[in-house]
Amino acid sequence: MHVPDGFIDAPVSVAAGVFAAGAVAVSLRGARRELDERTAPLAGLVAAFIFAVQMLNFPVAAGTSGHLMGGALAAILVGPYTAVLCLTVVLLMQGIFFADGGLTALGVNITVMGVVTVVVAYGLFRLLTGLLPRTRRSATASAFVAALVSVPASAAAFTLLYWIGGTTDIPIGKVFTAMVGVHVLIGIGEAVITALTVGAVLAVRPDLVHGVQGLAAPLKLRVDGELVDAPAATREPEPAAAHRSTRGFWITGLVSAFLLAGFVSFYASADPDGLERVAADQGIDEKVEEHGAADSPLADYGVGDIANARLSGGLAGVIGVSATVVVGTGVFWVVRRRKEESSEASRDHENV
């Protein structure tokens, strides 16, 4: 649901941009509590993985497709503040280099895709995991529900912004019904992807899932038919063996992202996504503007001057994943360094 330029007028786009900038600023501070030497590279991996999976549009209805938004997945895996930063990095890469999502609408996209989905999903996930038994199955089910609800919530947020600053005169009731209706279907796909990914990580490295930390009782895993306590999450430095295991997990995730973006994406649905379909049906796109990065050599997820569609799209996906993991890891490394510097400054002050 990447909103292009021209759907929302300038005043509301600017207001959304200010709100998004504020959310990013708050998240930069909050992410210091979520990131450490081990989790900062994993956050970069999550951003790259979301970039890759967003290239995989899946059919949801006749002539309509959807794709992962990723807010729920990122929030559960690396924490809500870091998740907002992950989605911001992904949206920046898509908007600037791939002409996906308007440049003047960047604040709108960060708000509806990066903030609303994260807040709704993480809040609901924590609520459900606090009420249900502390098991991997319950945590996975909670991830499913949280992801499912987050997508129509994002559609409702877009509808609100459109009601305030839409550039075409369309009855808001029709927009709301169409947007939420189709995004409930897309939410099912989002929920399946999120639950499968979270469940897989919980099965092999539950200590890396931020969303299950701090629960009143330890998470349970079923081993040979019996429930046993999952390894406890720790924020302390780990032995070299644990670091090697984390690196292996990181490499596996990155290879998966490359395969999804570089190969599987070729088989993604070519139908318009939910917003594009609603915009065409309801006339929202009457004043859509050409993307400012339309001349980018990577526009529309293809590499210019490469005629072979499979090769062009695959190479663009690999470039996108590579750039996202580098930029994302760099951002999170800087945030972590700021955390260490703040801690050192506090200790020095106490010793004075």
Order of alpha helices (4+ residues) and beta strands (2+ residues): alpha-alpha-beta-beta-alpha-alpha-alpha-alpha-alpha-alpha-beta-beta-alpha-alpha-alpha
